Amino acid sequence: MEASSSEIRVLMDTVERWYRRYLEIGDVSSYFLFKDDLEVVDHYATLLLRQGKISDEEYFRFVTFCDEKLEMLKSELKLSDEDVREVFG
């Protein structure tokens, strides 16, 4: 199958909309909700990669974009590493 930049563009546009919405919410829970959403969309992008609908380069560009957006949200919300450390148990 042919690699399709439109597939990745749709995902990036979706992540951008989520980013703006979570920035509006503006608290630490929005960081974790965004992070969870990014994990879901990463699974979808992985599926697109395995099906040959996107290239390795497109996948890695998308993952980098998501990582940068998560860091930007953390920075914009003025959250520390301690604020976003997940503690279980």
FENKANOR-V389516 format. One record per run of one state. SS is the DSSP state (H for helix, E for strand, - for the rest). FROM is the first residue (numbers start at 0). LEN is the number of residues. If there is no record, write none. Layout:
# FENKANOR-V389516
<<SS;FROM;LEN> <SS;FROM;LEN>>
This chain:
# FENKANOR-V389516
<<-;0;4> <H;4;21> <-;25;2> <H;27;23> <-;50;5> <H;55;21> <-;76;13>>
